[in-house]
Amino acid sequence: MKLTFCGAAGTTTGSQHLLEINGQRILLDCGLYQGRRHDALERNRHFRFDPASLDAVVLSHAHIDHSGNLPNLSRQGYRGNVYCTFATRDLCQIMLADSARIQENDIEWLNKHRTRRNEPPLTPLYTPPDAEKCLRQFVTFDYHRKMTIARGVDLTFIDAGHLLGAAQVILDVNEDGRSRRFLFSGDVGRGDDVLLRDPETAEDIDFILMESTYGGREHEMSPQAHEKIEGILKRALHDCGKVIIPAFAVERTQQLIYVLNSLLDSGRLPRVPIFVDSPLAVDATEIFRLHPECFNEEVYEFLFRKRNPFHFDGLSLIRSADQSRALNSLKEPAIIIAASGMCEAGRVLHHLKNNLEDPRTTVLFVGYCAEQTLGWKLREGFREINVLGERVRVRAKIETLDSFSGHADHSELLAYYGRMTGRKEQTWLVHGEPERSEAFKNGLRDTFRADAHVATLGHSVTW
């Protein structure tokens, strides 16, 4: 069994890991690398393997840094199956189409500048039709249902507690007369999630490929700590300003809707207009409602005994651009949730451009922002930033709340590893900035004397 690190090694995006077993090639995840526009375009366009040579693809979950390059993979010749859970497939249906539209818009913008410089035009990685065709290759099944995906390779999904439908990937491998069990963690949830069940315990594991996003870092509070968001929102609304929450359209937005619903239902938050300004988030919210099998017990009970947990009086779901623009003239206090969470694209940019210079505005970050993104700059305290080509003074209050993070922190990752049973002969760490992966490697070695290593992009290991 040979494992090659084709993405998300030394960085948190672009998850792609190639397994070679019994002469067959299995790709774990096929995510987009997200970074500087030109570098990202080149890195995503060129795979470190021939897509047509793959025998199977296994998808841990629908986040774009794990799924977003699948249409390009198919476009370049992959014709096999993409295995995932039911909810992952449904989320990919909207997320890949949205990614395709972003690809086209980005290329259109780049080509305007290239034309002025007499440079040849670029083409997008893929188009909406490519995204739709890719979905025809998806094969879906539920947690704990074993399926043979290649000669000598059986696949089982167990709950990762990270995103609707997110899975830990277990491969039972029979090769050269030896039976071994391989685990790819995908992204590991924190447990005690607002919406989802806790990550399940993997058993009898021999080799581990594990994420390390928050290695060496601890979240400031538990996932259920509603008191801090309640305090932030009350202070902001008392100032009669807008609260802008940059949030990922999938999962983070639905978590926020549910928490706001709970705070309003208990009378802990004043009634103000609340807007979800993202067509993707609106579509994703409907998909969440259709998958109660992924919810924790509290949300499951809320859904069947009370009402839809993702809808309440005063909540407006915004699809059209005209409705979005109308929010710029809004004078009264309001809460606006808009994508994207890192402020690199989407409608949140227009809300930031129109409101950052108003000291009554509060911008509340509720998730991870990669280095050098616009969201990271705001979190780091930059007092002047570039938004949509214009310099903007930052007079708004910037608040950060990481209790909504979908990623387990350092201690939670160690606990996840500790619950795992089996020989755990080797562990390779991916999906983390170098210092984070190194810190978690040291934590594994110190706590468990684990044979842990940090993956290097392009490097291969053989067991």
C-alpha positions in Angstrom: 0.0 0.0 0.0 1.5 3.3 -1.1 0.2 6.8 -0.1 1.2 9.9 -2.0 0.3 13.4 -0.6 -1.1 15.3 -3.6 -2.7 18.2 -1.6 -3.4 19.7 1.8 0.2 18.9 2.9 1.8 22.0 4.4 -1.5 23.9 4.0 -5.2 23.6 5.0 -6.7 23.4 1.5 -6.7 21.3 -1.6 -7.2 17.9 0.1 -6.0 15.1 -2.3 -4.4 11.9 -1.2 -3.6 9.0 -3.6 -3.6 5.4 -2.4 -2.2 2.6 -4.6 -3.4 -0.9 -3.5 -3.2 -4.1 -5.5 -2.2 -2.2 -8.6 -5.3 0.1 -8.3 -5.4 3.8 -7.6 -7.8 5.3 -5.1 -8.0 9.1 -4.6 -9.2 10.3 -1.2 -10.9 13.7 -1.7 -10.4 16.1 -4.6 -10.4 19.6 -3.1 -9.6 23.0 -4.5 -6.4 24.7 -3.3 -7.3 28.2 -2.1 -4.7 30.9 -2.1 -3.4 33.7 -4.3 -5.5 33.7 -7.5 -2.8 32.9 -10.1 -1.1 30.3 -7.9 -4.4 28.6 -7.1 -5.5 28.5 -10.7 -2.3 26.8 -11.8 -2.1 24.4 -8.9 -5.7 23.4 -9.3 -5.5 23.0 -13.1 -2.6 20.5 -13.0 -3.0 17.2 -11.0 0.0 15.3 -9.7 -1.5 12.2 -11.4 -3.4 11.2 -14.5 -7.1 11.5 -13.7 -7.9 8.8 -16.2 -5.7 6.3 -14.3 -7.8 6.4 -11.2 -10.0 3.5 -10.2 -12.1 5.1 -7.5 -12.6 8.4 -5.6 -13.7 8.5 -2.0 -15.1 11.8 -0.7 -15.0 12.6 3.0 -17.3 15.6 2.9 -18.6 18.4 0.7 -16.5 21.4 1.7 -14.9 22.9 -1.4 -11.3 22.4 -0.1 -12.2 18.6 -0.1 -14.6 18.3 -3.1 -14.2 21.4 -5.3 -11.9 20.0 -8.0 -14.0 16.9 -8.8 -15.6 18.5 -11.9 -12.1 19.3 -13.2 -11.0 15.7 -12.4 -13.9 14.4 -14.5 -13.3 16.9 -17.2 -9.7 15.7 -17.5 -10.7 12.0 -18.0 -11.8 10.4 -14.7 -14.7 8.1 -15.4 -15.1 6.0 -12.2 -17.3 6.3 -9.2 -17.2 9.0 -6.5 -18.2 7.4 -3.2 -19.8 9.5 -0.4 -22.7 9.8 2.0 -26.2 10.9 0.9 -26.0 14.3 2.5 -22.5 14.9 1.0 -23.9 14.3 -2.4 -26.8 16.7 -1.9 -24.6 19.4 -0.6 -22.1 18.9 -3.5 -25.0 19.4 -6.0 -25.3 23.0 -4.9 -21.7 23.7 -3.8 -20.0 22.5 -7.0 -22.4 24.5 -9.2 -21.7 27.5 -7.1 -18.0 26.9 -7.4 -18.3 26.7 -11.1 -20.0 30.1 -11.3 -17.2 31.6 -9.2 -14.6 30.0 -11.5 -16.3 31.7 -14.5 -16.6 35.1 -12.8 -13.0 35.0 -11.7 -11.7 34.1 -15.1 -13.9 36.8 -16.7 -12.4 39.4 -14.3 -8.8 38.1 -15.0 -9.4 38.1 -18.8 -10.4 41.8 -18.8 -7.0 42.7 -17.3 -5.2 40.2 -19.6 -6.8 41.7 -22.7 -5.4 45.1 -21.7 -2.0 43.6 -21.5 -2.4 41.7 -24.8 -2.2 38.4 -23.0 -4.1 35.3 -24.2 -7.4 34.6 -22.3 -7.7 31.9 -19.7 -10.4 29.3 -19.4 -12.1 28.3 -16.1 -11.2 25.1 -14.4 -14.8 23.9 -15.1 -18.2 25.2 -15.9 -21.7 24.6 -14.4 -22.4 21.8 -16.9 -19.1 20.1 -15.9 -20.3 20.2 -12.3 -23.6 18.6 -13.2 -22.0 15.9 -15.2 -19.6 15.1 -12.4 -22.5 14.4 -10.1 -23.6 11.5 -12.3 -20.5 9.6 -11.1 -21.5 9.8 -7.4 -22.4 6.6 -5.6 -24.0 7.2 -2.1 -24.6 5.1 1.0 -25.0 5.6 4.7 -22.7 5.3 7.6 -21.8 1.8 8.7 -22.6 0.2 5.3 -19.6 -1.6 4.0 -19.0 -1.5 0.2 -16.3 -3.1 -1.9 -14.8 -0.3 -4.1 -11.8 -2.1 -5.5 -10.1 -5.5 -5.5 -9.2 -6.2 -1.9 -10.6 -2.8 -0.6 -13.8 -2.4 1.4 -15.0 1.1 2.3 -17.0 2.0 5.4 -18.1 5.6 6.5 -18.5 6.6 10.1 -19.7 10.0 11.3 -17.0 12.7 11.6 -19.3 15.2 13.3 -17.8 18.0 11.2 -20.4 18.9 8.5 -23.7 17.5 7.4 -22.8 14.0 6.0 -19.1 14.3 6.8 -17.4 11.0 7.2 -14.3 9.4 8.5 -13.1 6.9 5.8 -12.2 3.4 6.9 -10.6 1.1 4.3 -10.3 -2.6 5.0 -7.4 -3.7 2.8 -6.4 -7.2 1.8 -3.1 -7.1 -0.1 -0.5 -9.8 -0.6 -2.2 -12.0 1.9 -2.2 -9.3 4.7 -5.3 -7.6 6.1 -4.9 -4.0 7.4 -7.2 -1.2 8.4 -6.6 2.3 7.1 -8.3 5.4 8.5 -8.6 8.8 6.8 -10.0 11.1 9.4 -11.4 13.7 6.9 -12.0 16.8 9.0 -12.8 16.0 12.7 -15.6 17.8 14.4 -15.4 19.1 18.0 -18.2 17.1 19.5 -21.1 18.7 21.4 -21.9 20.5 18.2 -24.9 22.8 17.9 -26.4 20.7 15.2 -24.5 17.5 14.6 -23.7 14.3 16.4 -20.2 13.7 18.0 -17.4 12.1 15.9 -17.6 8.4 16.2 -14.8 6.2 17.5 -12.8 4.3 14.9 -11.8 0.8 15.9 -9.0 -1.6 15.1 -7.0 0.9 13.0 -3.5 0.1 11.7 -2.6 3.3 9.7 -3.9 6.8 10.0 -4.1 9.8 7.7 -5.3 12.6 10.0 -6.1 16.3 9.8 -4.2 18.8 12.0 -5.8 22.2 11.3 -5.8 23.3 14.9 -2.7 21.6 16.1 -1.2 23.6 19.0 -4.3 25.8 19.4 -7.2 25.6 21.7 -10.7 27.0 21.1 -11.7 29.6 23.6 -15.0 28.0 24.6 -17.3 25.0 24.1 -19.4 24.7 20.9 -22.6 25.3 23.0 -21.4 28.6 24.5 -24.3 30.8 23.4 -23.7 33.4 26.1 -20.9 35.2 24.3 -22.7 35.5 21.0 -25.7 36.8 23.0 -23.6 39.4 24.7 -21.9 40.5 21.4 -25.2 40.9 19.6 -26.9 42.8 22.4 -24.0 45.3 22.6 -23.9 45.8 18.9 -27.7 46.2 18.5 -27.7 48.7 21.4 -25.4 50.9 19.3 -28.2 50.9 16.7 -25.8 49.5 14.0 -25.7 46.6 11.7 -24.1 43.3 12.7 -22.4 41.7 9.7 -21.4 38.1 10.1 -19.2 36.6 7.4 -20.1 33.0 7.4 -19.6 30.0 5.2 -22.8 29.3 3.4 -22.8 25.6 4.4 -22.9 24.6 8.0 -21.8 27.8 9.7 -24.9 29.7 8.5 -27.2 26.9 9.6 -25.6 26.8 13.0 -26.1 30.5 13.4 -29.7 30.3 12.3 -30.4 27.6 14.8 -28.7 29.5 17.7 -30.5 32.8 16.8 -33.8 30.8 16.7 -33.0 29.5 20.2 -32.1 32.9 21.6 -35.2 34.5 20.2 -37.4 31.7 21.3 -36.2 32.1 24.9 -36.4 35.9 24.8 -32.7 36.4 25.3 -32.3 38.5 22.1 -34.3 41.5 21.0 -36.4 41.1 17.9 -34.5 42.7 14.9 -34.6 41.8 11.2 -32.2 39.0 10.4 -31.1 38.4 6.8 -29.3 35.4 5.3 -27.8 37.0 2.1 -26.5 34.1 0.1 -28.4 32.0 -2.5 -26.1 29.1 -1.7 -26.8 29.4 2.0 -30.5 29.4 1.3 -30.2 26.2 -0.8 -28.0 24.6 1.8 -30.5 25.4 4.6 -33.2 23.5 2.8 -30.8 20.5 2.4 -30.0 20.5 6.1 -33.7 20.3 6.9 -34.0 17.2 4.6 -31.3 15.2 6.5 -32.4 14.8 10.1 -30.4 11.5 10.3 -27.3 13.7 10.8 -28.6 15.8 13.7 -27.9 15.5 17.3 -30.7 14.5 19.7 -31.6 18.0 20.7 -32.1 19.3 17.1 -33.8 16.1 16.1 -36.3 16.5 18.8 -36.8 20.2 18.0 -37.5 19.3 14.4 -40.1 16.7 15.1 -41.7 18.2 18.3 -41.7 21.9 17.6 -41.0 23.3 14.1 -38.4 23.7 11.4 -35.3 24.7 13.3 -34.0 26.8 10.4 -37.0 29.2 10.1 -38.6 31.7 12.4 -40.4 35.0 12.3 -38.1 37.9 11.3 -35.7 35.8 9.3 -35.4 36.7 5.6 -33.6 34.5 3.1 -32.2 36.6 0.4 -31.6 35.2 -3.1 -31.8 38.1 -5.6 -29.0 40.6 -6.1 -31.6 43.4 -6.0 -32.8 42.3 -2.5 -29.1 42.2 -1.4 -28.4 45.7 -2.7 -31.5 47.0 -0.9 -29.8 46.1 2.4 -27.3 48.9 1.8 -30.0 51.5 2.4 -31.2 49.8 5.6 -31.1 52.3 8.5 -32.4 50.3 11.5 -30.3 47.7 13.4 -30.2 44.3 11.7 -28.1 41.2 11.6 -26.8 40.2 8.1 -25.2 36.8 7.6 -23.4 36.6 4.3 -20.9 34.4 2.6 -18.0 34.0 2.3 -16.6 33.3 5.8 -13.0 34.4 4.9 -14.3 37.5 3.0 -12.6 36.5 -0.2 -15.7 36.5 -2.4 -19.4 36.8 -2.3 -22.0 39.3 -1.1 -20.3 40.0 2.2 -17.7 42.1 0.4 -20.4 44.6 -0.6 -21.7 44.8 3.0 -18.2 45.3 4.3 -17.4 48.0 1.7 -20.6 49.9 2.7 -20.4 49.5 6.5 -16.8 49.1 7.7 -16.3 52.9 8.0 -19.3 53.2 10.3 -18.2 52.9 13.9 -21.7 51.6 14.8 -21.1 48.5 12.7 -20.0 45.2 14.3 -18.3 42.5 12.2 -18.5 39.2 13.9 -16.2 36.4 12.7 -17.4 32.9 13.7 -14.9 30.7 11.8 -11.4 30.1 10.6 -9.7 32.6 8.2 -6.6 31.5 6.3 -3.6 33.7 6.4 -3.6 36.8 4.1 -7.3 36.5 3.3 -9.4 39.7 3.8 -11.1 38.1 6.9 -7.7 37.3 8.4 -6.6 41.0 7.9 -9.7 42.2 9.7 -9.2 39.8 12.5 -5.6 40.8 12.8 -6.6 44.4 13.3 -5.7 46.0 10.0 -7.1 49.6 10.0 -7.2 50.0 6.3 -7.9 47.3 3.7 -8.7 46.9 0.0 -12.3 45.8 -0.7 -13.5 45.3 -4.3 -10.6 47.5 -5.5 -11.1 50.4 -3.1 -9.2 51.3 0.0 -11.5 51.3 3.1 -10.9 52.6 6.6 -11.9 50.1 9.3 -13.9 52.0 12.0 -16.2 49.1 12.7 -15.8 46.9 15.8 -14.3 43.5 15.0 -15.4 40.6 17.1 -14.2 37.0 16.9 -16.0 33.9 18.3 -14.5 30.6 17.5 -16.9 28.4 19.4 -18.6 27.7 16.1 -15.5 26.2 14.5 -16.2 22.9 12.9 -12.7 21.7 13.5 -11.5 20.0 16.7 -8.8 21.9 18.5 -5.5 20.5 19.8 -6.9 18.8 22.9 -10.0 17.6 21.1 -7.8 16.0 18.3 -5.7 14.3 20.9 -8.8 13.0 22.6 -10.2 11.8 19.3 -6.9 9.9 18.6 -6.9 8.5 22.1 -10.4 7.0 21.8 -9.3 5.2 18.6 -8.4 1.6 19.0 -6.0 -0.7 17.2 -2.2 -0.9 16.6 -2.0 2.6 15.1 1.4 1.8 13.6 1.9 5.0 11.8 0.1 8.4 11.6 0.6 11.0 8.9 -0.7 14.5 9.4 -2.2 16.6 6.7 -4.6 19.6 6.3 -2.7 22.0 8.5 -0.2 24.9 8.3 3.3 23.6 8.9 3.6 24.9 12.5 0.1 23.5 13.3 0.9 20.0 12.0 4.3 20.0 13.7 2.7 21.0 17.0 0.2 18.2 16.8 2.8 15.7 15.8 4.7 16.6 19.0 1.5 16.3 21.0 0.9 12.8 19.6 4.4 11.7 20.4 4.4 13.2 23.9 1.0 11.9 24.9 0.8 8.6 23.2 4.4 7.9 21.9 2.8 7.7 18.5 4.8 7.2 15.4 3.6 10.4 13.9 4.9 12.3 10.9 4.0 15.5 9.0 3.2 15.0 5.3 5.2 16.7 2.6 3.5 17.7 -0.7 4.5 15.2 -3.4 6.1 12.8 -1.0 5.1 9.1 -0.9 5.1 6.5 1.9 4.8 2.7 1.6 3.5 0.2 4.2 
